[in-house]
Amino acid sequence: MRRNRLSSGVHSRTGATLDYMLVIAATLPVVLVCVTMGKRIMQLVWEMLCVQVSWPFL
């Protein structure tokens, strides 16, 4: 008697490579933008913090 592959507990995962490629294709541009704009974002946050702290003394 031949058992079915799904009923034996072995699950075939076809298309897993495509899932990984889609995740990489979606997150890689976001990481690239964050890395390239990170220095400018930190400068702007620092300036904003300095303005918030110093404005009562002006």
ABEGO torsion letter per residue (X at the ends): XBBBAAAAGBBBBBGAAAAAAAAAAAAAAAAAAAAAAAAAAAAAAAAAAAAAAAAAAX
